[in-house]
Amino acid sequence: MPWSRRRWIAVGAGTAWIALCTVGEIVSQEPVLPGGSRAAAALLTAPIPLLGPIARHSWLVVRGDGDGSWQRWDLFDNANGPTGHVVGRAVDAAGAVDDMGNGASSVEWVIEGGEAARFAACVNREAPRYGARERYQAWPGPNSNSFIDDLLRTCELARPMSATAIGKDWRGIIGVSVARERTGAQLETPLVGASLGLREGIEVHLLALTVGIDLWPPALLLPFGDGRFGFSP
């Protein structure tokens, strides 16, 4: 049976999208932490031990105007029990990018200026108050990535997270919320979930692993590596 015109259009559109993402993967450069003392904030990730190919730990570094160091915020499991603990500490540039011992860290995005100053003040205020640490679970959450998602939402910064940041979409047994970049909505359970938005694109979450298409900037979202093939966010 000859292919219909719609099938050819679909194949052509898919091929063009993959070609566009390939261009983005080639030309995009990873952001770097800015020097100086201007207000800035960044999201970083690194592969975790054992599950590095499919799972990354996320943390935030923030700096207010005139600060001489970064403030780094992580949430870790407590080796002596189920309680997670928030760690906030002043670090230099080397400490800001310290990895998890299973591969180099990546800077996902950076913001500077007034927006960063407001975000830094909010993160420094709200991070120690994160309540879900008492229920820390590596899968499906809440965990270190749930902590970062909560800070982004609480501090009203519409920025993405890595597709392999397992726990970023944790909403309990079932939950509905505005999508992370606030241009859509998402429905989540531990087994399956989905997000749809103008900036977020289309995401399907299977056992907390993400597959999808980021509409802007264009990229394929994949459940391995840094989770992104295409233009940097």
C-alpha positions in Angstrom: 0.0 0.0 0.0 1.5 3.4 -1.0 2.1 5.8 1.9 -0.4 8.6 2.3 0.5 12.2 2.1 0.0 12.6 5.9 2.6 9.9 6.5 5.1 11.6 4.3 4.5 14.9 6.0 4.9 13.2 9.4 8.2 11.5 8.4 9.4 14.8 6.9 8.6 16.8 10.0 10.2 14.3 12.2 13.3 14.1 10.1 13.5 17.9 10.1 13.1 18.1 13.9 15.9 15.6 14.5 18.1 17.5 12.0 17.4 20.7 13.9 18.2 19.1 17.2 21.4 17.7 15.8 22.5 21.2 14.8 21.7 22.4 18.3 23.7 19.6 19.8 26.7 20.6 17.6 26.6 24.3 18.0 25.4 24.7 21.6 28.0 25.4 24.3 27.5 24.5 28.0 27.0 27.7 30.1 29.7 28.5 32.5 29.6 30.1 36.0 30.3 33.9 35.7 33.2 35.4 37.5 33.1 38.7 39.4 30.6 39.5 42.1 27.5 40.3 40.1 24.3 38.5 41.3 24.0 35.1 39.6 22.4 31.8 40.0 22.9 28.4 38.3 21.5 24.9 38.2 24.1 22.1 38.1 23.8 18.3 37.8 26.1 15.4 38.0 25.6 11.6 37.5 25.0 9.7 40.8 27.0 6.6 41.7 25.8 3.3 40.2 22.9 4.8 38.3 24.9 7.6 36.5 23.8 6.8 33.0 20.1 7.4 33.8 20.0 9.4 37.0 21.6 12.8 38.0 21.7 14.8 41.2 20.8 18.5 41.0 21.9 21.4 43.1 21.7 25.2 43.0 24.4 27.8 43.4 23.4 31.4 44.1 25.3 34.6 44.6 23.9 38.0 45.6 25.3 41.3 44.4 28.7 41.9 45.8 29.1 38.5 47.4 32.6 37.1 47.2 31.5 33.4 47.1 28.7 31.2 46.0 26.1 29.6 48.3 25.5 26.0 47.3 22.3 24.2 48.2 22.0 20.4 48.0 19.8 17.8 49.7 21.3 14.5 50.6 20.1 11.2 52.1 21.2 10.7 55.7 23.4 7.6 55.9 22.2 7.0 59.5 18.5 6.9 58.7 15.7 7.9 56.2 15.8 11.6 56.9 17.3 13.8 54.3 19.3 16.9 55.2 19.6 20.2 53.4 23.2 21.4 53.1 23.9 25.0 52.4 27.5 26.2 52.3 29.6 29.0 51.0 31.9 27.7 48.2 34.3 29.1 45.6 34.0 28.3 41.9 35.6 24.9 42.3 33.3 24.0 45.1 30.3 25.1 43.2 31.0 22.6 40.4 32.1 19.7 42.6 30.6 16.5 41.3 29.2 13.3 43.0 32.2 11.2 42.3 30.8 9.5 39.2 31.5 11.9 36.4 31.9 15.6 35.8 29.2 18.0 36.7 27.3 20.1 34.0 25.9 23.6 34.3 22.3 23.4 33.0 21.6 27.1 32.9 22.8 30.5 34.4 20.9 33.7 35.1 22.4 37.0 36.2 21.4 40.5 37.3 18.2 41.5 39.2 16.3 38.3 38.5 19.2 36.3 39.9 19.5 38.6 43.0 15.8 38.1 43.8 16.1 34.3 43.2 19.2 34.1 45.4 17.5 35.8 48.3 14.5 33.6 48.0 16.6 30.4 47.8 18.7 31.3 50.8 15.5 32.0 52.8 13.4 29.0 51.7 15.9 26.2 51.2 16.4 25.5 55.0 12.6 25.3 55.4 12.1 22.5 52.9 9.6 20.2 54.7 9.7 17.0 52.6 13.2 16.1 53.7 11.6 13.9 56.4 10.2 11.6 53.7 13.4 11.3 51.6 13.2 8.5 49.0 15.7 8.0 46.2 12.8 6.8 44.0 10.3 8.2 43.1 10.8 11.0 45.5 10.9 13.3 47.3 14.7 13.5 46.9 17.4 16.0 46.0 15.7 16.7 42.6 12.3 17.2 44.2 14.0 19.7 46.5 15.3 21.8 43.6 11.9 21.6 41.8 10.3 22.9 45.0 12.7 25.8 45.2 12.2 26.8 41.5 8.4 26.8 42.1 8.5 28.5 45.5 10.8 31.2 44.2 8.9 31.6 41.0 11.8 31.0 38.6 10.5 29.4 35.4 13.5 27.3 34.3 13.9 23.6 33.2 15.5 20.7 34.9 17.4 17.8 33.4 15.3 15.0 32.0 17.4 12.5 34.1 16.8 14.4 37.3 14.7 11.6 38.8 12.3 13.0 41.4 11.8 16.4 39.7 8.2 15.4 38.9 7.3 13.9 42.2 3.8 14.9 43.2 2.9 12.1 45.7 0.6 9.3 44.9 -1.2 11.5 42.3 -0.9 15.2 41.7 -1.8 17.9 39.2 0.2 21.1 39.0 1.3 23.9 36.7 4.2 22.8 34.5 7.7 23.8 35.7 8.1 26.7 33.3 4.5 27.9 33.9 3.2 27.6 30.4 1.3 24.4 30.7 0.1 21.7 33.1 1.2 18.3 34.3 -0.4 15.2 35.9 1.9 12.8 37.8 1.8 9.4 39.6 4.9 7.4 40.6 4.4 5.0 37.6 3.4 7.4 34.8 2.9 11.1 34.3 2.9 13.7 31.6 3.6 17.4 31.1 2.4 19.7 28.2 3.2 23.3 27.8 4.2 26.0 25.3 7.8 26.1 26.6 8.0 22.8 28.3 6.9 21.0 25.1 5.6 17.4 25.5 6.9 15.1 28.2 6.0 11.6 29.2 7.3 10.2 32.5 7.5 6.4 32.9 8.7 5.3 36.3 10.1 8.8 36.7 12.1 8.6 33.5 11.5 11.4 31.0 11.0 11.1 27.2 9.8 14.1 25.2 10.2 17.1 22.9 11.2 20.5 24.2 9.6 23.0 21.9 11.8 26.0 22.7 14.7 25.9 22.5 14.3 22.8 20.3 15.6 19.5 21.8 14.8 15.8 22.3 14.4 14.9 26.0 15.9 11.4 26.6 16.1 9.1 29.7 19.9 8.8 29.7 23.0 10.9 29.9 22.4 14.6 30.5 18.8 14.1 29.3 19.0 16.5 26.4 19.8 16.3 22.7 19.6 19.7 20.9 19.9 23.3 21.8 20.9 24.3 25.4 18.0 25.6 27.5 
